[in-house]
Amino acid sequence: MHSLLLPEAGSPGQVEQRALRVAARRLLAVTGTPGVVAAQKWFSAALRTDSSGALAILATPEVLEALLGEAVPEAVTLRRPEPRPGVRLDAPWPSLAAHVLRVGPGPGLGVAASGSPEDLTAAAVIARVRLVHAATPLAVAHARCRMGESMDVGAALGHCTALAVVAQIKGEESERAAAAFADLARGAEPTPAGEAHWRAIQAAVGVDRRRRLVCFDLDFDDFVYSEAVARSLVARAAAAGWAVDWVRPHPADVRRLEAELGEMPRVSFEGTEWWLRDVADVRPLAKLVDGADALFANVNAPEFAWLASVAPDVPWVMWARHLATQLWEQNHPPVHVARLHAWLMSLPFEFGMDRYTPHVHAQFWPMELDRLDHDRTAISGRVFTGGDSARDTDTLFAALDGLPLELVMVTSRPEEPRPNVVFPGRLSLIDFCRAIGESEIVVLPLVGMTRSVGLTVLALAMLMGRAIVSTETHCIRHHVVHDKEALLVPEGDVTALRAALLDLHGDADKRHRLGRAAKARAYRDFDVRELANAMFATLENELAASS
């Protein structure tokens, strides 16, 4: 245990003085933001008149944490530190209490949650490690790795050290220490100055016995529609006590998603996050597969081939919204992955995914039902249509000509102004759902009998419980039954489409019957949590079979 406390760093007073000088340099070097400039001006003047007093002003829990952490502070509030509590720890607890700056709630370096020996020791050890790390870095994060919002290596290393010290003293809870250190070791490595400390923690904590899932969530082109799959599986794995290494698009892309869907729920899990700006950056992360029990992938064709080469024997599950089409269109050579289970949004027999795995499952668009299902009042006579791919607008306009209906048409393609047609322009997905909910009929005029088009609008209209009229294509017929969940009409048939629209507009009971049946099927078949449960059960079965 002695080596875990970094005795060579000196007394608490010596460690703190070195760290305060680092904090002073950091404060003066921070790019001036409105919340920092005033502190910089005051501190610069104070240093000239009373350097020791000025340094003492930095010795408050919040200021030290802000200036010694990995993130650049946006604001620093300087004030004289409060008198420190008289803290004394008896054996077997280490005499590091001088590092405890405050006891009680609130953030900050050296803050103990309570006056118990365990909390005081944890706070003191964390503070000591972070103070030493600030002056002489003990570890460094791998590029692109984050833990939570950001990976503060000093804080993570201090946390691991504190857990190890407390576990050794109490003779229990070593599993928590082993888990924390395993997560840290995935995202960071020791510097030469920290190697001895790193080895001491490793020897003290033992082996992490959790299962580990590596999640490659990198279909950037489909992030808005598919991110919920990874998020649901991560939540399911975390609930089962698994650790997760989540490789995902950068938070800037998450903000793009939130612009579509509103604020996204945060998933609580133990492990690491890896944020990528470019999907090509994933290849240096092959080491994450080492030590993984299972994989999840939402990737495109090049990354699929790469993963198959680095993880040929690891069980993995895949959400393949775009992948199957890409492999087929690009004529990728077969890469047989025996323990891969792929869920396809498109029909599996369209693209020959069995050339890559014997385990292929069909899944319509998996959705977070409670986030997308908006209870809206339908406006009488309003018809909604949306989307760009393979839309038969000529047939639709001809069918609507002269009818007492208003069409709301959401498309990114410019159209000439037409009577009783509203073009609101592009809508976020959340507003797209609301527009569907405010219509009494949703129409899908499609062209191209063999293509998988119209599924997004179809799924959302079913979830909203709206009456649907659609061109009868091979793919649409796979997901709805005529006169049960929708009305299906032949491609290009103006008369049939016109009759179906008039039929539904004049028959509220029929609209409600079709809408209720469609909504019931959506709740039965589209819940992303059920897909996550199926994926997780598959991984557990694969692991049980191999053991």
BAFI-359361 format. One record per residue (C-alpha): residue in one letter; x, y, z. Coordinates in nm, 4 decimals. Example, Ala and Ser with C-alpha at 12.3 -4.5 7.8 and 13.67 -1.06 7.14 Angstrom:
BEGIN
a:1.2300:-0.4500:0.7800
s:1.3670:-0.1060:0.7140
This chain:
BEGIN
m:0.0000:0.0000:0.0000
h:0.2880:0.2362:0.0713
s:0.3775:0.2674:-0.2979
l:0.0195:0.3648:-0.3819
l:0.0537:0.6834:-0.1772
l:0.3438:0.8238:-0.3839
p:0.5750:0.8757:-0.0833
e:0.8592:1.0041:-0.3018
a:0.6469:1.3078:-0.3908
g:0.7034:1.4608:-0.0474
s:0.4858:1.5846:0.2356
p:0.1335:1.7144:0.1738
g:0.2614:2.0706:0.2064
q:0.5393:2.0177:-0.0471
v:0.3051:1.8492:-0.2935
e:0.0506:2.1273:-0.2621
q:0.3065:2.4052:-0.3118
r:0.4315:2.2489:-0.6346
a:0.0757:2.2069:-0.7568
l:-0.0138:2.5663:-0.6673
r:0.2700:2.6924:-0.8835
v:0.1381:2.4785:-1.1704
a:-0.2110:2.6189:-1.1093
a:-0.0728:2.9741:-1.1153
r:0.0971:2.9170:-1.4515
r:-0.2186:2.7573:-1.5862
l:-0.4344:3.0504:-1.4765
l:-0.2077:3.3064:-1.6399
a:-0.1843:3.1022:-1.9618
v:-0.5562:3.0364:-2.0111
t:-0.7037:3.2132:-2.3126
g:-0.8943:3.5051:-2.1700
t:-1.2672:3.4423:-2.1470
p:-1.4955:3.6861:-1.9642
g:-1.4973:3.4530:-1.6659
v:-1.1176:3.4288:-1.6519
v:-0.9892:3.7765:-1.7407
a:-1.0865:3.9365:-1.4103
a:-0.9185:3.6589:-1.2133
q:-0.6043:3.6906:-1.4266
k:-0.5812:4.0668:-1.3703
w:-0.6278:4.0399:-0.9953
f:-0.3875:3.7470:-0.9635
s:-0.1128:3.9151:-1.1685
a:-0.1258:4.2196:-0.9405
a:-0.1372:4.0078:-0.6251
l:0.1696:3.8082:-0.7298
r:0.3760:4.1276:-0.7450
t:0.2861:4.2329:-0.3924
d:0.2359:3.9067:-0.2000
s:0.3218:3.5920:-0.3947
s:0.2613:3.3496:-0.1076
g:-0.0753:3.5078:-0.0298
a:-0.1718:3.5024:-0.3962
l:-0.0859:3.1339:-0.4239
a:-0.2885:3.0614:-0.1108
i:-0.5926:3.2127:-0.2821
l:-0.5700:2.9336:-0.5399
a:-0.5912:2.6656:-0.2699
t:-0.9690:2.6280:-0.2704
p:-1.1237:2.2981:-0.3837
e:-1.3072:2.4402:-0.6851
v:-1.0173:2.6540:-0.8120
l:-0.7660:2.3724:-0.7832
e:-0.9962:2.1331:-0.9645
a:-1.0585:2.3838:-1.2441
l:-0.6935:2.4742:-1.2940
l:-0.5406:2.1282:-1.2534
g:-0.7958:1.9312:-1.4546
e:-0.7618:1.8375:-1.8201
a:-1.0305:2.0770:-1.9454
v:-0.9624:2.4483:-1.9873
p:-1.1753:2.6434:-1.7380
e:-1.4238:2.8979:-1.8702
a:-1.4429:3.0861:-1.5407
v:-1.2391:3.1103:-1.2218
t:-1.3690:3.2741:-0.9048
l:-1.0913:3.3648:-0.6611
r:-1.1606:3.4096:-0.2919
r:-0.9765:3.3453:0.0300
p:-0.9989:2.9780:0.1263
e:-1.2042:2.8830:0.4269
p:-1.0204:2.7436:0.7305
r:-0.9624:2.3732:0.6855
p:-1.1341:2.1317:0.9219
g:-0.9268:1.9627:1.1845
v:-0.8962:1.6100:1.0472
r:-0.7089:1.3272:1.2128
l:-0.7004:0.9680:1.0940
d:-0.5816:0.6831:1.3125
a:-0.4218:0.3597:1.1939
p:-0.4758:0.1695:0.9732
w:-0.5892:0.4720:0.7729
p:-0.2981:0.6684:0.6154
s:-0.2088:1.0101:0.7557
l:-0.2846:1.2102:0.4400
a:-0.5661:1.4181:0.5848
a:-0.3830:1.7443:0.5099
h:-0.4919:1.6972:0.1480
v:-0.8593:1.7169:0.2482
l:-0.9649:2.0736:0.1758
r:-1.3302:2.0417:0.2709
v:-1.5817:1.7957:0.4148
g:-1.9345:1.8030:0.2820
p:-2.1306:1.8114:-0.0433
g:-2.0185:1.9819:-0.3610
p:-1.7489:1.9420:-0.6260
g:-1.3805:2.0095:-0.5973
l:-1.0415:1.8506:-0.5510
g:-0.9840:1.7222:-0.1967
v:-1.3501:1.7236:-0.0934
a:-1.4638:1.4378:0.1324
a:-1.8267:1.3298:0.1075
s:-1.8377:1.2814:0.4846
g:-1.6130:1.2678:0.7879
s:-1.5873:0.8879:0.7836
p:-1.2330:0.7438:0.7648
e:-1.3156:0.5821:0.4300
d:-1.4385:0.9063:0.2687
l:-1.1582:1.1137:0.4191
t:-0.8982:0.8670:0.2942
a:-1.0494:0.8521:-0.0537
a:-1.0589:1.2327:-0.0799
a:-0.7022:1.2654:0.0477
v:-0.5637:1.0000:-0.1891
i:-0.7459:1.1447:-0.4906
a:-0.6199:1.4926:-0.4066
r:-0.2621:1.3735:-0.3584
v:-0.2538:1.1834:-0.6883
r:-0.4089:1.4719:-0.8806
l:-0.1711:1.7251:-0.7247
v:0.1313:1.5105:-0.8084
h:-0.0028:1.4406:-1.1582
a:-0.0485:1.8132:-1.2222
a:0.3182:1.8820:-1.1479
t:0.4574:1.5632:-1.3060
p:0.2109:1.3780:-1.5325
l:0.1747:1.0143:-1.4281
a:-0.0419:0.8956:-1.7186
v:-0.1688:1.0159:-2.0536
a:-0.4974:0.9478:-2.2331
h:-0.4966:0.7800:-2.5702
a:-0.6009:1.0069:-2.8539
r:-0.9777:1.0440:-2.8971
c:-1.0602:0.8737:-2.5672
r:-1.3058:1.0291:-2.3241
m:-1.4637:0.9090:-2.0036
g:-1.8008:1.0725:-1.9618
e:-1.7846:1.4281:-2.0943
s:-1.4042:1.4294:-2.0895
m:-1.1296:1.2038:-1.9642
d:-0.9437:1.3758:-1.6807
v:-0.6562:1.1314:-1.6445
g:-0.5433:1.2704:-1.3100
a:-0.8913:1.2347:-1.1642
a:-0.9327:0.8815:-1.3037
l:-0.5915:0.7758:-1.1746
g:-0.6679:0.9270:-0.8344
h:-1.0017:0.7477:-0.8211
c:-0.8388:0.4110:-0.9014
t:-0.5698:0.4694:-0.6404
a:-0.8235:0.5621:-0.3737
l:-1.0342:0.2534:-0.4447
a:-0.7242:0.0339:-0.4234
v:-0.6100:0.1889:-0.0932
v:-0.9534:0.1619:0.0689
a:-0.9992:-0.1954:-0.0599
q:-0.6656:-0.3005:0.0907
i:-0.7469:-0.1435:0.4268
k:-1.0994:-0.2835:0.4455
g:-1.0142:-0.6168:0.2865
e:-1.3145:-0.5923:0.0537
e:-1.4523:-0.4107:-0.2522
s:-1.1491:-0.5022:-0.4603
e:-1.3869:-0.5679:-0.7530
r:-1.4674:-0.1954:-0.7754
a:-1.0993:-0.1082:-0.7788
a:-1.0232:-0.3706:-1.0437
a:-1.3093:-0.2464:-1.2622
a:-1.2060:0.1188:-1.2369
f:-0.8448:0.0401:-1.3203
a:-0.9432:-0.1829:-1.6138
d:-1.1460:0.1047:-1.7596
l:-0.8593:0.3484:-1.7074
a:-0.6120:0.1092:-1.8711
r:-0.8341:0.0894:-2.1816
g:-0.8163:0.4652:-2.2303
a:-0.4775:0.5680:-2.0907
e:-0.1230:0.4493:-2.0292
p:0.1462:0.5490:-1.7796
t:0.4197:0.7999:-1.8483
p:0.7771:0.7052:-1.7495
a:0.7234:0.9007:-1.4270
g:0.4062:0.7061:-1.3511
e:0.5076:0.3519:-1.4437
a:0.5922:0.2446:-1.0886
h:0.2640:0.3828:-0.9558
w:0.0728:0.2165:-1.2404
r:0.2304:-0.1219:-1.1621
a:0.1538:-0.0777:-0.7919
i:-0.2162:-0.0229:-0.8647
q:-0.2208:-0.3170:-1.1044
a:-0.0717:-0.5456:-0.8408
a:-0.3118:-0.4202:-0.5738
v:-0.6432:-0.4473:-0.7581
g:-0.6244:-0.7889:-0.9251
v:-0.8328:-0.8967:-1.2246
d:-1.1471:-0.7289:-1.3564
r:-1.4087:-1.0038:-1.3920
r:-1.6770:-0.8093:-1.5780
r:-1.7700:-0.9013:-1.9320
r:-1.6787:-0.6330:-2.1845
l:-1.8663:-0.5097:-2.4924
v:-1.6935:-0.2990:-2.7584
c:-1.9472:-0.0926:-2.9479
f:-1.8485:0.0436:-3.2923
d:-2.1320:0.2854:-3.3714
l:-1.9970:0.4510:-3.6852
d:-2.2555:0.4685:-3.9627
f:-2.2237:0.8466:-3.9814
d:-2.4602:0.8652:-4.2801
d:-2.7430:0.7131:-4.0796
f:-2.6653:0.8478:-3.7342
v:-3.0047:1.0118:-3.6832
y:-3.1933:0.6893:-3.7486
s:-2.9625:0.4257:-3.6012
e:-2.7934:0.5768:-3.2963
a:-3.0758:0.4548:-3.0730
v:-2.9783:0.0925:-3.1432
a:-2.6312:0.1335:-2.9946
r:-2.7618:0.3428:-2.7065
s:-3.0215:0.0809:-2.6149
l:-2.7721:-0.2054:-2.6321
v:-2.5198:-0.0142:-2.4190
a:-2.7919:0.0474:-2.1594
r:-2.8870:-0.3220:-2.1646
a:-2.5262:-0.4349:-2.1225
a:-2.4677:-0.1849:-1.8417
a:-2.7789:-0.3090:-1.6604
a:-2.6286:-0.6598:-1.6706
g:-2.3025:-0.5367:-1.5171
w:-2.0952:-0.5357:-1.8345
a:-1.8273:-0.2775:-1.9094
v:-1.8542:-0.0980:-2.2438
d:-1.6027:0.0666:-2.4753
w:-1.8201:0.2863:-2.6981
v:-1.6662:0.4155:-3.0227
r:-1.8999:0.6779:-3.1637
p:-1.9222:1.0022:-3.3607
h:-1.7920:1.3203:-3.2037
p:-2.0298:1.5221:-2.9792
a:-2.0706:1.7701:-3.2643
d:-2.2550:1.4920:-3.4456
v:-2.4527:1.4168:-3.1301
r:-2.5650:1.7801:-3.1310
r:-2.6753:1.7293:-3.4914
l:-2.8810:1.4355:-3.3694
e:-3.0308:1.6438:-3.0893
a:-3.1291:1.9068:-3.3450
e:-3.3388:1.6327:-3.5053
l:-3.4737:1.4614:-3.1945
g:-3.4352:1.7004:-2.9028
e:-3.2050:1.6376:-2.6100
m:-3.0918:1.2759:-2.6064
p:-3.1065:1.0728:-2.2852
r:-2.7642:0.9997:-2.1421
v:-2.6702:0.6371:-2.0869
s:-2.4998:0.5539:-1.7587
f:-2.2350:0.2856:-1.8053
e:-1.8905:0.1859:-1.6855
g:-1.6141:0.1867:-1.9429
t:-1.4753:0.4289:-2.1978
e:-1.5964:0.6480:-2.4817
w:-1.4046:0.7132:-2.8021
w:-1.5159:1.0088:-3.0132
l:-1.4248:1.0143:-3.3821
r:-1.4500:1.2983:-3.6329
d:-1.3692:1.0677:-3.9230
v:-1.4679:0.7036:-3.9496
a:-1.1208:0.6260:-4.0887
d:-0.9801:0.7001:-3.7416
v:-1.1216:0.3704:-3.6156
r:-0.8390:0.1529:-3.7445
p:-0.5838:0.2486:-3.4747
l:-0.8417:0.1281:-3.2198
a:-0.7987:-0.2391:-3.3088
k:-0.6442:-0.2894:-2.9641
l:-0.9892:-0.2343:-2.8106
v:-1.0920:-0.5730:-2.9469
d:-0.8236:-0.7345:-2.7303
g:-0.9901:-0.8356:-2.4076
a:-1.3418:-0.7833:-2.5462
d:-1.5976:-1.0561:-2.4848
a:-1.8323:-0.9336:-2.7571
l:-1.8789:-0.6650:-3.0219
f:-2.1591:-0.4503:-3.1577
a:-2.1216:-0.2833:-3.4966
n:-2.3193:-0.0246:-3.6897
v:-2.0714:0.0391:-3.9702
n:-2.0290:0.0686:-4.3447
a:-1.8680:-0.1831:-4.5792
p:-1.4965:-0.0857:-4.5394
e:-1.5194:-0.0922:-4.1602
f:-1.7097:-0.4218:-4.1716
a:-1.4263:-0.5842:-4.3668
w:-1.1731:-0.4376:-4.1222
l:-1.3635:-0.5633:-3.8175
a:-1.3999:-0.9090:-3.9673
s:-1.0214:-0.9226:-4.0039
v:-0.9386:-0.8081:-3.6491
a:-1.2150:-0.9980:-3.4662
p:-1.2776:-1.3216:-3.6561
d:-1.3517:-1.5272:-3.3441
v:-1.5333:-1.2786:-3.1198
p:-1.9139:-1.3025:-3.1048
w:-2.0728:-0.9882:-3.2403
v:-2.4065:-0.8440:-3.3316
m:-2.4686:-0.5886:-3.6018
w:-2.7355:-0.3409:-3.7021
a:-2.7019:-0.3371:-4.0817
r:-2.9367:-0.0677:-4.2093
h:-2.7006:0.0282:-4.4934
l:-2.4384:-0.2443:-4.4848
a:-2.6215:-0.5195:-4.6706
t:-2.7038:-0.2870:-4.9601
q:-2.3445:-0.1629:-4.9772
l:-2.1962:-0.5124:-4.9815
w:-2.4330:-0.6133:-5.2594
e:-2.3911:-0.2989:-5.4727
q:-2.0113:-0.2921:-5.4336
n:-1.9831:-0.6694:-5.4856
h:-1.7637:-0.7212:-5.1808
p:-1.6094:-1.0679:-5.1671
p:-1.7568:-1.3014:-4.9048
v:-1.6053:-1.2706:-4.5573
h:-1.7564:-1.5515:-4.3551
v:-1.7848:-1.4567:-3.9858
a:-1.9289:-1.7580:-3.8072
r:-2.0216:-1.5792:-3.4828
l:-2.1724:-1.2681:-3.6404
h:-2.5462:-1.2090:-3.6061
a:-2.6786:-0.9369:-3.8381
w:-3.0104:-0.7570:-3.8108
l:-3.1195:-0.5995:-4.1401
m:-3.3797:-0.3307:-4.1876
s:-3.4117:-0.4342:-4.5519
l:-3.5262:-0.7787:-4.6512
p:-3.2453:-1.0309:-4.6069
f:-3.3221:-1.2259:-4.9231
e:-3.2682:-0.9121:-5.1330
f:-2.8956:-0.8818:-5.0725
g:-2.7491:-1.2233:-4.9973
m:-2.6131:-1.1357:-4.6534
d:-2.5798:-1.5080:-4.5920
r:-2.2543:-1.4894:-4.7897
y:-2.1072:-1.3251:-4.4793
t:-2.2871:-1.4895:-4.1886
p:-2.5334:-1.7749:-4.1399
h:-2.7216:-1.5697:-3.8789
v:-2.9401:-1.3085:-4.0517
h:-3.2467:-1.1513:-3.8901
a:-3.5047:-0.9163:-4.0437
q:-3.5965:-0.6107:-3.8362
f:-3.8082:-0.3144:-3.9388
w:-3.6860:0.0272:-3.8306
p:-3.6177:0.0071:-3.4521
m:-3.7427:0.3189:-3.2755
e:-3.7528:0.4767:-2.9325
l:-4.1295:0.4693:-2.9313
d:-4.1848:0.7049:-2.6403
r:-3.9621:0.9716:-2.7996
l:-4.1209:0.9674:-3.1444
d:-4.4866:0.8957:-3.0678
h:-4.6484:1.2403:-3.0507
d:-5.0154:1.2699:-2.9622
r:-5.1449:1.5275:-3.2126
t:-5.4950:1.6158:-3.3277
a:-5.5482:1.5369:-3.6949
i:-5.6702:1.8235:-3.9129
s:-5.9671:1.7264:-4.1269
g:-5.8835:1.7011:-4.4936
r:-5.5067:1.7153:-4.4457
v:-5.2919:1.4604:-4.6275
f:-4.9201:1.4178:-4.5576
t:-4.6448:1.2876:-4.7805
g:-4.2704:1.3068:-4.7344
g:-3.9371:1.1862:-4.8620
d:-3.7419:1.2069:-5.1853
s:-3.6386:0.8591:-5.3001
a:-3.8481:0.6973:-5.5739
r:-4.1536:0.9179:-5.5125
d:-4.4236:0.9137:-5.7801
t:-4.5366:1.2749:-5.7399
d:-4.6984:1.2940:-6.0850
t:-4.9438:1.0193:-5.9937
l:-5.0090:1.1800:-5.6549
f:-5.0812:1.5262:-5.7970
a:-5.3099:1.3789:-6.0616
a:-5.5012:1.1790:-5.7987
l:-5.5482:1.4853:-5.5775
d:-5.6579:1.7172:-5.8568
g:-5.9946:1.8647:-5.7670
l:-6.0305:1.6819:-5.4344
p:-6.1241:1.8748:-5.1159
l:-5.7923:1.7821:-4.9554
e:-5.4844:1.9799:-4.8513
l:-5.1478:1.8125:-4.9128
v:-4.8474:1.8802:-4.6880
m:-4.5437:1.7676:-4.8873
v:-4.2054:1.7496:-4.7117
t:-3.9278:1.7210:-4.9681
s:-3.5836:1.8638:-5.0289
r:-3.6557:1.8892:-5.4009
p:-3.8076:2.2144:-5.5259
e:-4.1598:2.1906:-5.6645
e:-4.3709:2.4405:-5.8534
p:-4.6451:2.6054:-5.6411
r:-4.9729:2.4162:-5.6624
p:-5.3235:2.4785:-5.5306
n:-5.3916:2.3109:-5.1949
v:-5.0292:2.1941:-5.1623
v:-4.8036:2.3202:-4.8810
f:-4.4252:2.2797:-4.9074
p:-4.2828:2.3438:-4.5575
g:-3.9275:2.2570:-4.6643
r:-3.7018:2.0231:-4.4731
l:-3.8198:1.9352:-4.1209
s:-3.6317:1.7893:-3.8279
l:-3.7370:1.4350:-3.7519
i:-3.9287:1.5491:-3.4455
d:-4.1236:1.8071:-3.6529
f:-4.1655:1.5472:-3.9273
c:-4.3434:1.3259:-3.6724
r:-4.5632:1.6139:-3.5599
a:-4.6616:1.6909:-3.9181
i:-4.7631:1.3281:-3.9670
g:-4.9643:1.3389:-3.6449
e:-5.1568:1.6470:-3.7636
s:-5.2712:1.4752:-4.0836
e:-5.5673:1.2417:-4.1171
i:-5.4093:1.0463:-4.4046
v:-5.0476:0.9654:-4.4931
v:-4.9841:0.8806:-4.8574
l:-4.6792:0.7025:-5.0004
p:-4.6754:0.7235:-5.3826
l:-4.3783:0.5063:-5.4852
v:-4.2148:0.3979:-5.8074
g:-3.9735:0.1073:-5.8437
m:-4.1228:-0.2221:-5.7363
t:-3.8016:-0.3864:-5.6164
r:-3.6507:-0.1075:-5.4064
s:-3.6755:-0.0677:-5.0292
v:-3.8111:0.2875:-5.0237
g:-4.0669:0.4660:-4.8112
l:-3.9929:0.2707:-4.4944
t:-3.9159:0.5716:-4.2743
v:-4.2457:0.7441:-4.3525
l:-4.4329:0.4145:-4.3306
a:-4.2918:0.3336:-3.9870
l:-4.3572:0.6813:-3.8460
a:-4.7109:0.6922:-3.9838
m:-4.7824:0.3543:-3.8252
l:-4.6417:0.4743:-3.4926
m:-4.8559:0.7904:-3.5081
g:-5.1629:0.5748:-3.5736
r:-5.2508:0.7430:-3.9018
a:-5.4426:0.5913:-4.1922
i:-5.1978:0.5056:-4.4702
v:-5.2355:0.4790:-4.8461
s:-4.9280:0.3383:-5.0198
t:-4.8176:0.2049:-5.3523
e:-4.8048:-0.1737:-5.3252
t:-4.4381:-0.2606:-5.3607
h:-4.2612:-0.5820:-5.2699
c:-4.1103:-0.4205:-4.9600
i:-4.4202:-0.2328:-4.8389
r:-4.6265:-0.5513:-4.8679
h:-4.3780:-0.7224:-4.6383
h:-4.4560:-0.4779:-4.3553
v:-4.8300:-0.4052:-4.3819
v:-5.1360:-0.6035:-4.4867
h:-5.3836:-0.4434:-4.7255
d:-5.7029:-0.3257:-4.5541
k:-5.5630:-0.4229:-4.2145
e:-5.2856:-0.1694:-4.1441
a:-5.2991:0.0292:-4.4714
l:-5.4609:0.0570:-4.8123
l:-5.2334:-0.0570:-5.0952
v:-5.2791:0.0539:-5.4565
p:-5.1008:-0.0436:-5.7810
e:-4.8028:0.1610:-5.8944
g:-4.8946:0.4541:-6.1195
d:-5.2716:0.3942:-6.0899
v:-5.4229:0.7428:-6.0539
t:-5.7794:0.6134:-6.0314
a:-5.7039:0.3651:-5.7521
l:-5.5049:0.6194:-5.5514
r:-5.7780:0.8823:-5.5890
a:-6.0451:0.6339:-5.4794
a:-5.8441:0.5278:-5.1721
l:-5.7923:0.8885:-5.0619
l:-6.1623:0.9701:-5.1027
d:-6.2598:0.6487:-4.9236
l:-6.0498:0.7296:-4.6158
h:-6.1416:1.0981:-4.6103
g:-6.5098:1.0113:-4.6007
d:-6.4910:0.7188:-4.3573
a:-6.3606:0.8159:-4.0118
d:-6.4278:0.4688:-3.8700
k:-6.2100:0.3102:-4.1361
r:-5.9326:0.5635:-4.0760
h:-5.9370:0.4881:-3.7050
r:-5.9465:0.1104:-3.7602
l:-5.6451:0.1164:-3.9901
g:-5.4608:0.3613:-3.7649
r:-5.5161:0.1545:-3.4501
a:-5.3979:-0.1638:-3.6206
a:-5.0894:0.0093:-3.7611
k:-5.0017:0.1587:-3.4241
a:-5.0439:-0.1765:-3.2493
r:-4.8069:-0.3386:-3.4978
a:-4.5551:-0.0571:-3.4513
y:-4.5530:-0.1072:-3.0751
r:-4.5229:-0.4818:-3.1224
d:-4.2459:-0.4847:-3.3840
f:-4.0566:-0.1537:-3.3773
d:-3.9412:-0.1135:-3.0144
v:-3.5642:-0.0645:-3.0126
r:-3.5455:-0.2005:-2.6582
e:-3.6733:-0.5363:-2.7805
l:-3.4065:-0.5389:-3.0504
a:-3.1414:-0.4605:-2.7867
n:-3.2735:-0.7425:-2.5678
a:-3.2565:-0.9850:-2.8608
m:-2.9021:-0.8782:-2.9460
f:-2.7862:-0.9076:-2.5865
a:-2.9462:-1.2504:-2.5444
t:-2.7690:-1.3623:-2.8620
l:-2.4322:-1.2521:-2.7234
e:-2.4953:-1.4281:-2.3937
n:-2.5935:-1.7471:-2.5770
e:-2.2786:-1.7325:-2.7908
l:-2.0610:-1.6856:-2.4820
a:-2.2381:-1.9650:-2.2951
a:-2.1901:-2.2006:-2.5888
s:-1.8192:-2.1234:-2.6156
s:-1.7571:-2.1683:-2.2429
